[in-house]
Amino acid sequence: RDAFTACVLALFIIVEWGTIYGFFRSQPLLAPTSYWGDAQFNGAVVAAARRGDYLPFVSKRLPSLGAPYVAQWDDFPINEDVLFFLAGLLARAVGVFGAINIFYGLACVAAGLSMFFVARRFRAGRPGAFLAGVLYGLSPFIYFRAVHHFSLDFYFFLPWVVLVAARLASRRGIALRTPRWTH
């Protein structure tokens, strides 16, 4: 029953997110939804990943920019290398801003599902966990960050951090040498 509820939650979040951004009316899914802030930078990084110039865990040298001595994007660390790389792979099929929009929608769904499953682990009822998932997956934070702070949209892991911290603070703790953890 939790799996069915999670599917309904994901569908609800996708429909609500698409409605808010107008994807069911006039706004095409593959077109940019914003140009302000770092939206252009995020688009450039995803475009570089689409071309194969932006690979995770290596120095970011972009010969395709035509800069003397090869342009470098190593002047500040980006922790989300894998995220941008995966968006770049998807951009090969749907375009740069289409990939960013799809990943943005997936961030909403991931946040909602994460909160739902953590709430269920805390023994919340299905309706309460569903509501928590909706509120967390469609929080104002994600709409404020949106495309211009693309990497900050992926905050789905925070409920799991709370779950682990609560478990560590409990009397039972986490026993790593039990049969459950050794298999």
Salt bridges, closest charged atoms under 4 A:
ASP2 OD1 - ARG120 NE 3.04
ASP2 OD1 - ARG126 NE 2.77
ASP53 OD2 - ARG51 NE 3.27
ASP81 OD2 - LYS60 NZ 3.08
